[in-house]
Amino acid sequence: MSQIIKPTGIRELSHVVKANNGQYYFVDSNDTLDKGYETMIFECDKHGKNIDWSGVFVEHYSTYEAMKENHNYIINHLEEVLGNG
């Protein structure tokens, strides 16, 4: 199971998460201007500095509640979401 390292401090639904394989990911959910509610996952270092801004996962939602629920699921089941578990 993945491990939350720390909140990023950028916004409520933004965390640095360590996967079982040792890789760190920046999991960020927010209300964007162009796409609405979305969650994106980026590879990062243990401090949360993004390694690759292209993203390894993105999902869009119709409500804040759905985004928040899925963000929490993602940070606890990262390997499954990324297809590595």
N, C-alpha and C positions, 0 to 999 in steps of 0.2 A: 504494500500500500504506500502511496506517495506521502510525503511529509511536508507540511507547511513550515517554511523557514522563517518567513516574516511577512507582515503586510508591507507593501511598498511605500505607503504614506502618500501616494498620489491621490487615491480616492478609496472609498469604503471597500469596493469589490476589486481589489488589486493585490495580488500576492506573489511572492517568490516561493516556488514549490520544487522540492527535490524528488525526482522519480527514483524507482528502485535501481535503475541502471547507473545512478550517480549523476545524471544530467539535471541541470537546473532549468526551470521554466518560469517565465513571467506570465501569469494568468491575469488578464485584465478584462473587466466587464464594465461597460459604460453606455450612456446614451449619446450616440454620435450624431452629428449634424446631417450627414448624408444617408446613413443606413438605419438609424434608429438604435434600438437596444441590441448590443452585440457583445459576445465574448471572443477574445482573440488570445492565442497562446504563442509565445515567442521563446526561442532558446535564449538563455541568459547565463551569466556567471553567478556565483553564490551570493553576490551583493545585489543582484537584480539588474545589472547592466546588460542590455540587450546585445547579443552576439549577431543576430540576424533579424532584421526588421521585416522580412518577408512573411513571417508567421507560419506556424505549422498546423494551425487549426483556427477556424472561424465559424461562429454560429450566430444567427439573428433570431430575435424574439419579438413578439407583439406587445408584451407587457414587462414592466419592471420586475414584477413578482416572478415571472417565468425566468427572467435573466438571473435574478438573485438565487433562485432555487437551483438552476443549472450550474451557476458559478460554484456553489457549494458542493454540488455533486462532482464537478470536474476536479476541484482541488483535492478531493478525497479518493477519486478513482482515475487519476491521470493516465496511468498505463492503459487502462481499458479504453478511455476516450481517444488516446493516440494510437490505439491498435497494437500496443506492446504488452498487453497483459491478458 
